[in-house]
Amino acid sequence: MSDITSSTQDSEIITATSETQTAATTTAAIYVYCPNDQISTITAVLNKNNINYALNDYSLVDFKNKVICHYRSAEFNDDENAFLITATESGAWIEPLVSYLDRRLGFTETELLHPHYFLHQKSFSILSNKKNRVVKRILDIACVILLAKVAIPLGLITALLIKLESPGPIFFRQKRVGQYNQEFEVIKFRSMRNDAEKNGAQWASKNDARVTRVGKFIRKTRIDELPQLINILKGEMSLVGPRPEREVFIKDLETQIPYYRFRHAIKPGVTGLAQVKYAYGASVEDAVWKHKYDIHYIKHQSLRMDLKIILRTVKTVLFGMGQ
């Protein structure tokens, strides 16, 4: 394996304990292998997540009980691929680095995504699973029927309070981008002043001065989202999925966040993994973090995951834990 030896000499073995460069690589929690031009990217991602690792250590001979991760393995040469095959035959656990981090972190590191990853059918097989789509639709309709008994009387009270506090319509309608990049009109209870966007489109902030007193309460308890049950019945939204965003913001975000539009591969949701895992935010950095959870959800979506997200959302509504 002369090519492997020369490759290792060129890039050097990098360990997470770089301050003690002489530390044995056998102390690493995982062994990561990637093309040399991806070393800086991998190092940055693993270091910021405090993961102990050894990078491109082709001197490894004891594979038993080792966790080995590969990144962009399609770019490996024959000797590098042979090394990984030997490791597999010798009892090592081998998987793509993105998959390993997904399981360990609970979100997808979008910096590591690349075209070949999206084309790997196994990663996003849920998107072509007709049975899953039918089950998800049945869950949506069932939840709408159950919620209607509470949503209708609560909605009538909310509508009255909104009308009494400030002039303007009860409902707030706005075009958002849904599945397959198709726009639809989302419906919410109005929580801001009627002239909230007189100066043009802008992010909603945590302590937004445009929010009314009633609006503050219904946003905190998520009551403002109840009219979106209509969007669910129309098939424009699902109960669980990435939150729909406006095209004006998407055009900006997709220039700064890798594969941002991939979130439109599924229907947007009234609630989602990003909403129960990440605090309310209104910045590009917040959008990056939410995208990590949205991609993770798209890859791993299941009936069980949807039910867990719904239960956590109910907890938020009942105990007023929203922002």
VMD Tcl script that draws the C-alpha trace (Angstrom):
set ca {
  {0.00 0.00 0.00}
  {2.66 2.50 -1.02}
  {0.08 5.07 -2.14}
  {-1.42 5.07 1.32}
  {1.96 5.58 2.97}
  {2.84 8.56 0.77}
  {-0.62 10.04 1.27}
  {-0.25 9.81 5.02}
  {3.19 11.44 4.90}
  {1.80 14.32 2.84}
  {-1.14 15.09 5.13}
  {0.14 13.74 8.46}
  {-2.05 11.95 10.96}
  {-4.23 14.47 12.74}
  {-5.60 13.69 16.19}
  {-8.10 15.63 18.25}
  {-5.44 16.02 20.93}
  {-3.24 18.15 18.68}
  {-1.57 19.84 21.66}
  {0.02 16.48 22.45}
  {0.97 15.51 18.94}
  {2.78 12.43 20.17}
  {-0.34 10.95 21.80}
  {-1.15 7.48 20.53}
  {-3.89 7.45 17.93}
  {-5.35 4.34 19.57}
  {-6.93 6.67 22.14}
  {-9.15 8.21 19.45}
  {-12.90 7.63 19.78}
  {-13.27 7.32 16.00}
  {-11.00 6.97 13.00}
  {-11.89 9.17 10.04}
  {-10.69 8.79 6.45}
  {-11.17 11.42 3.77}
  {-9.46 12.95 0.70}
  {-6.61 15.29 1.62}
  {-8.41 18.36 0.26}
  {-11.23 17.78 2.78}
  {-9.02 17.62 5.90}
  {-9.61 21.22 6.97}
  {-13.39 20.84 6.65}
  {-13.47 17.59 8.61}
  {-11.16 18.94 11.30}
  {-13.31 22.04 11.81}
  {-16.55 20.04 12.10}
  {-15.16 17.44 14.52}
  {-13.38 19.96 16.71}
  {-16.41 22.21 17.14}
  {-18.44 19.17 18.24}
  {-15.72 18.07 20.70}
  {-15.28 14.67 19.07}
  {-12.07 12.75 19.75}
  {-10.70 11.37 16.48}
  {-7.73 10.32 14.39}
  {-7.68 11.44 10.78}
  {-6.27 9.42 7.85}
  {-4.30 7.01 10.08}
  {-3.44 4.32 7.54}
  {-0.90 2.79 9.96}
  {-3.77 1.29 11.97}
  {-3.54 -2.52 12.12}
  {-5.73 -3.43 15.10}
  {-9.26 -3.01 13.77}
  {-11.15 -4.91 16.45}
  {-13.93 -2.84 18.07}
  {-12.83 0.28 16.19}
  {-15.30 2.80 14.78}
  {-14.16 3.90 11.34}
  {-15.88 6.64 9.35}
  {-15.31 7.63 5.75}
  {-16.10 10.83 3.90}
  {-16.33 11.17 0.11}
  {-15.05 7.62 -0.29}
  {-15.89 7.74 -4.01}
  {-12.70 9.81 -4.35}
  {-10.46 7.21 -2.64}
  {-7.84 5.36 -4.66}
  {-7.69 1.54 -4.86}
  {-5.28 1.17 -1.93}
  {-7.37 3.40 0.33}
  {-10.50 1.43 -0.53}
  {-8.62 -1.82 0.10}
  {-7.65 -0.52 3.56}
  {-11.31 0.06 4.45}
  {-12.31 -3.36 3.11}
  {-9.61 -4.98 5.25}
  {-10.89 -3.06 8.26}
  {-14.41 -4.35 7.59}
  {-13.20 -7.93 7.31}
  {-11.27 -7.50 10.57}
  {-14.27 -6.50 12.68}
  {-14.29 -2.70 12.49}
  {-17.59 -0.84 12.41}
  {-17.51 1.26 9.23}
  {-20.02 3.88 8.11}
  {-20.19 7.28 6.38}
  {-19.10 10.12 8.65}
  {-22.34 12.06 8.07}
  {-24.40 9.06 9.22}
  {-22.24 8.62 12.33}
  {-22.60 12.30 13.27}
  {-26.34 12.18 12.59}
  {-26.76 9.44 15.18}
  {-24.37 10.95 17.71}
  {-25.41 14.61 17.47}
  {-29.09 14.36 16.57}
  {-28.72 16.76 13.63}
  {-27.00 16.82 10.24}
  {-23.78 18.77 9.79}
  {-24.74 20.47 6.54}
  {-21.15 21.56 5.88}
  {-20.41 17.94 5.02}
  {-23.20 17.53 2.46}
  {-22.24 17.19 -1.19}
  {-24.03 16.22 -4.45}
  {-23.14 12.50 -4.27}
  {-24.64 12.29 -0.80}
  {-28.02 13.50 -2.02}
  {-27.90 11.08 -4.94}
  {-27.31 8.16 -2.56}
  {-30.85 6.72 -2.54}
  {-30.45 5.03 0.85}
  {-29.87 8.35 2.60}
  {-33.21 9.78 1.51}
  {-35.19 6.64 0.63}
  {-38.08 7.92 2.75}
  {-38.87 10.45 0.00}
  {-39.89 7.69 -2.45}
  {-41.71 5.54 0.10}
  {-45.38 5.68 -0.90}
  {-46.52 3.75 2.18}
  {-44.84 6.30 4.44}
  {-46.58 9.18 2.66}
  {-49.98 7.50 3.13}
  {-49.33 6.86 6.85}
  {-48.18 10.45 7.35}
  {-51.30 11.78 5.59}
  {-53.57 9.59 7.76}
  {-51.81 10.93 10.87}
  {-52.33 14.49 9.65}
  {-56.07 14.04 9.08}
  {-56.54 12.18 12.37}
  {-54.78 14.94 14.31}
  {-56.81 17.67 12.58}
  {-60.06 15.90 13.58}
  {-58.89 15.51 17.19}
  {-57.59 19.08 17.44}
  {-60.73 20.58 15.87}
  {-62.72 20.02 19.09}
  {-60.32 22.31 20.93}
  {-59.22 24.52 18.04}
  {-62.69 25.76 17.03}
  {-63.80 27.20 20.43}
  {-60.27 28.41 21.19}
  {-60.12 30.00 17.76}
  {-63.38 31.87 18.30}
  {-62.10 33.34 21.58}
  {-58.79 34.27 19.97}
  {-60.54 35.93 17.04}
  {-62.64 38.06 19.42}
  {-59.58 39.16 21.44}
  {-57.64 40.07 18.30}
  {-60.55 42.18 17.02}
  {-60.98 43.94 20.34}
  {-57.29 44.84 20.74}
  {-56.32 46.26 17.37}
  {-57.87 47.20 14.02}
  {-57.29 44.93 11.07}
  {-58.12 41.40 9.91}
  {-58.31 38.46 12.30}
  {-56.29 36.19 10.06}
  {-52.85 36.79 8.63}
  {-52.27 35.34 5.17}
  {-48.88 35.20 3.53}
  {-47.31 33.34 0.64}
  {-44.78 30.71 1.70}
  {-42.78 28.13 -0.24}
  {-44.00 24.55 0.14}
  {-43.19 21.12 -1.25}
  {-41.37 21.11 -4.62}
  {-40.86 24.90 -4.33}
  {-44.55 25.59 -4.97}
  {-45.94 28.65 -3.22}
  {-49.11 28.53 -1.16}
  {-50.90 30.89 1.21}
  {-50.30 30.09 4.87}
  {-53.02 31.07 7.35}
  {-52.34 32.23 10.93}
  {-54.07 34.32 13.57}
  {-52.74 37.87 13.27}
  {-50.25 38.48 16.08}
  {-48.77 41.79 14.88}
  {-50.03 45.25 14.14}
  {-51.76 45.58 10.79}
  {-48.92 47.81 9.49}
  {-46.15 45.41 10.61}
  {-44.47 45.38 7.20}
  {-45.06 48.92 6.02}
  {-41.28 49.18 5.51}
  {-41.00 45.89 3.64}
  {-40.31 42.25 4.54}
  {-38.24 41.70 7.67}
  {-37.36 38.93 10.10}
  {-39.59 38.51 13.16}
  {-37.46 38.91 16.29}
  {-37.83 37.51 19.82}
  {-39.09 40.71 21.44}
  {-40.57 42.23 18.30}
  {-42.20 45.59 19.02}
  {-44.71 44.95 16.24}
  {-46.30 42.10 18.22}
  {-49.54 42.96 20.05}
  {-50.31 41.89 23.63}
  {-52.70 39.19 22.43}
  {-50.17 38.30 19.74}
  {-47.44 37.77 22.32}
  {-49.58 35.23 24.17}
  {-50.81 33.32 21.12}
  {-47.28 33.14 19.70}
  {-45.90 31.86 23.00}
  {-48.56 29.13 23.19}
  {-48.56 28.48 19.42}
  {-52.28 29.29 19.23}
  {-51.51 31.58 16.28}
  {-50.68 28.45 14.25}
  {-54.12 26.81 14.68}
  {-55.60 28.12 11.38}
  {-52.90 26.14 9.57}
  {-55.06 23.07 10.22}
  {-56.88 24.35 7.11}
  {-53.59 24.20 5.18}
  {-53.18 20.60 6.35}
  {-56.68 19.64 5.16}
  {-55.92 21.21 1.78}
  {-52.77 19.08 1.53}
  {-50.44 22.09 1.41}
  {-48.85 21.33 4.78}
  {-48.28 18.44 7.15}
  {-48.54 18.57 10.94}
  {-44.79 17.86 11.21}
  {-42.11 19.10 8.83}
  {-39.76 22.03 8.15}
  {-41.43 25.38 8.79}
  {-42.38 27.10 5.51}
  {-40.39 30.21 4.67}
  {-40.91 33.16 2.36}
  {-39.28 33.24 -1.07}
  {-37.72 36.64 -0.38}
  {-35.76 35.14 2.54}
  {-35.05 31.83 0.82}
  {-33.27 33.55 -2.07}
  {-30.89 35.09 0.46}
  {-30.49 32.02 2.68}
  {-29.71 29.64 -0.17}
  {-26.63 31.70 -1.04}
  {-25.30 31.20 2.50}
  {-26.60 27.77 3.53}
  {-25.69 24.62 1.53}
  {-28.68 22.93 -0.13}
  {-31.19 25.11 1.67}
  {-33.97 24.39 -0.83}
  {-33.73 20.66 -0.19}
  {-36.07 21.26 2.76}
  {-38.81 21.57 0.12}
  {-38.50 17.89 -0.76}
  {-41.32 17.28 1.73}
  {-44.38 19.21 2.86}
  {-43.74 22.01 5.36}
  {-45.09 21.51 8.87}
  {-47.00 23.40 11.55}
  {-44.34 22.15 13.93}
  {-41.06 20.34 13.35}
  {-37.86 18.90 14.76}
  {-36.13 22.28 14.50}
  {-38.94 23.93 16.46}
  {-38.75 21.52 19.42}
  {-34.95 21.24 19.41}
  {-33.85 24.81 18.75}
  {-34.95 28.05 20.39}
  {-36.75 30.72 18.42}
  {-34.36 32.67 16.21}
  {-34.38 35.22 13.42}
  {-30.90 35.34 11.92}
  {-28.86 33.49 9.32}
  {-27.04 31.61 12.08}
  {-30.39 30.47 13.48}
  {-31.50 29.43 9.99}
  {-28.31 27.35 9.64}
  {-29.05 25.47 12.85}
  {-32.68 24.88 11.93}
  {-31.56 23.58 8.53}
  {-29.36 21.00 10.27}
  {-32.44 19.66 12.09}
  {-34.66 19.88 8.99}
  {-32.26 17.78 6.89}
  {-31.93 15.30 9.76}
  {-35.73 15.04 9.90}
  {-36.06 14.49 6.15}
  {-33.57 11.61 6.33}
  {-34.94 9.92 9.44}
  {-38.64 10.78 9.40}
  {-40.89 8.06 10.80}
  {-44.25 7.71 12.50}
  {-42.49 7.37 15.85}
  {-40.46 10.55 15.29}
  {-43.57 12.49 14.25}
  {-45.44 11.39 17.38}
  {-42.52 12.43 19.62}
  {-42.39 15.88 17.98}
  {-46.17 16.28 18.36}
  {-46.00 15.35 22.05}
  {-43.17 17.84 22.66}
  {-45.16 20.51 20.83}
  {-48.22 19.79 23.00}
  {-46.00 20.20 26.06}
  {-44.87 23.56 24.73}
  {-48.46 24.71 24.23}
  {-49.73 23.47 27.61}
  {-46.88 24.92 29.64}
  {-46.23 28.05 27.58}
  {-42.65 27.12 26.82}
  {-42.54 28.83 23.43}
  {-40.68 32.02 22.61}
}
mol new
graphics top color blue
foreach p $ca { graphics top sphere $p radius 0.5 }
foreach p [lrange $ca 0 end-1] q [lrange $ca 1 end] { graphics top cylinder $p $q radius 0.2 }
display resetview
